[in-house]
Amino acid sequence: MVEGSASTVINCSAVKVFDAITDVTRMGDWSPECTGGRWVGPATGPGVGASFEGDNIAKLGPVTLKKWTTTSEVTECERAKVFEFFAGEITTWRYELEERDGATTVTESFSFVALEGWKKFVYETVARRSATMVKGMQQTLGRMKETLEG
């Protein structure tokens, strides 16, 4: 299993942080990779079993390497505590929140089954995908913090 995580403290309530995270239409405001999202099917908001699409882009400097859309399914959802989803049948993304004294520690994490052979070499050694994902989570949480505290 390949895993990574990033955390920050946001000076506002866990409810406010949770509501921001689960508004998938706003993720493009913060993420360097996700450019936008929308609830699909009968879903209009977060809940176990709800589905949403996320549009993504991978760049190397100013050069766009890839654009894609994933469909995700919410697998765990407890307001002000946890939001987890399985994206594109590959990666599990999770946000855990803990409020203390009016501030919320939020931890974003990912996990996926490790690739093998040449795919592993390209994905992890050449593209440094896991490291890029951790860096992206740090940027996402930092931008979210600026917005919510601003």
C-alpha positions in Angstrom: 0.0 0.0 0.0 1.2 3.5 -0.9 0.2 6.2 1.6 0.8 9.9 2.2 -0.7 12.6 4.4 -0.5 16.3 5.2 -2.0 18.3 8.2 -2.6 21.9 9.2 -4.5 23.7 11.9 -7.3 26.0 10.7 -8.6 28.6 13.2 -12.3 27.9 12.8 -14.8 25.3 13.8 -14.7 21.7 12.5 -18.2 22.2 11.1 -17.0 25.1 8.9 -13.9 23.1 7.8 -16.0 20.0 7.0 -18.6 22.1 5.1 -15.8 23.6 2.9 -14.1 20.2 2.3 -17.4 18.5 1.3 -18.4 21.3 -1.0 -16.8 19.5 -4.0 -17.6 22.5 -6.3 -15.0 24.5 -4.4 -12.1 22.1 -4.4 -10.8 23.7 -7.6 -10.3 26.9 -5.6 -7.6 25.3 -3.4 -6.1 22.2 -5.1 -3.2 22.5 -7.6 -4.5 19.4 -9.4 -8.3 19.3 -9.0 -9.9 22.1 -11.1 -13.5 21.5 -10.1 -16.1 19.1 -9.1 -19.8 18.4 -9.0 -22.3 16.0 -7.4 -23.7 13.4 -9.8 -26.8 11.2 -10.0 -29.3 11.9 -7.2 -26.5 13.3 -4.9 -26.6 17.0 -4.0 -24.2 16.8 -1.1 -22.1 14.5 1.1 -23.3 11.2 2.4 -22.1 7.6 2.3 -22.9 6.3 -1.2 -23.1 9.7 -2.8 -21.1 10.2 -6.0 -19.3 13.1 -7.5 -17.0 13.9 -10.4 -13.7 15.8 -10.1 -11.8 17.4 -13.0 -8.1 17.2 -12.7 -4.9 18.4 -14.5 -1.3 17.3 -14.1 1.3 19.9 -15.2 5.1 20.0 -15.4 5.8 23.7 -15.1 3.6 25.4 -17.7 3.2 22.2 -19.7 0.0 20.2 -19.3 0.8 16.5 -19.2 -2.7 15.1 -18.6 -6.3 16.1 -18.0 -8.9 13.7 -16.6 -12.1 13.3 -14.8 -12.7 10.8 -12.0 -15.9 9.6 -10.5 -15.7 9.2 -6.7 -18.0 7.5 -4.2 -18.2 8.7 -0.6 -17.3 5.8 1.7 -17.3 7.5 5.1 -19.0 10.8 6.2 -19.5 12.1 9.7 -20.0 15.9 9.9 -17.1 17.7 11.5 -15.2 14.5 11.9 -14.4 12.6 8.7 -14.9 12.7 4.9 -13.6 9.8 2.9 -14.1 8.8 -0.8 -12.8 6.3 -3.3 -11.7 8.0 -6.5 -11.5 6.5 -9.9 -11.4 3.0 -8.6 -7.8 3.6 -7.5 -7.2 6.0 -4.6 -8.9 6.4 -1.3 -8.8 10.1 -0.1 -9.6 10.9 3.5 -10.0 14.1 5.6 -10.0 13.7 9.4 -10.9 16.7 11.6 -10.3 17.3 15.3 -11.5 20.5 16.9 -9.9 21.9 20.0 -10.3 25.4 21.6 -12.0 26.8 18.4 -9.3 25.6 16.0 -9.4 22.5 13.8 -6.6 20.1 12.9 -7.3 18.7 9.5 -5.4 15.8 8.1 -5.7 14.9 4.4 -4.5 11.5 3.4 -4.4 9.1 0.4 -3.8 5.4 -0.1 -3.7 3.1 -3.1 -2.4 -0.4 -3.9 1.2 -0.2 -5.0 1.9 -0.7 -8.7 4.4 -3.4 -9.8 7.2 -3.6 -12.4 7.7 -0.9 -15.0 4.4 0.9 -14.0 5.8 1.3 -10.5 9.1 2.6 -11.8 7.4 5.2 -14.1 4.8 6.2 -11.5 7.0 6.5 -8.4 10.6 7.0 -9.7 10.1 9.0 -12.9 6.8 10.9 -12.1 7.4 10.9 -8.3 3.6 10.7 -8.1 3.3 10.1 -4.3 5.6 13.0 -3.5 3.7 15.2 -5.8 0.4 14.2 -4.2 1.7 15.0 -0.7 3.0 18.4 -2.0 -0.5 19.0 -3.5 -2.2 18.2 -0.3 0.0 20.7 1.6 -0.9 23.4 -1.0 -4.6 22.5 -0.8 -4.7 22.7 3.0 -2.7 25.9 3.0 -5.0 27.6 0.5 -8.1 26.3 2.4 -6.7 27.7 5.7 -6.1 31.1 4.0 -9.7 31.2 2.7 -11.4 30.0 5.9 -9.4 32.2 8.2 -9.6 35.2 5.9 
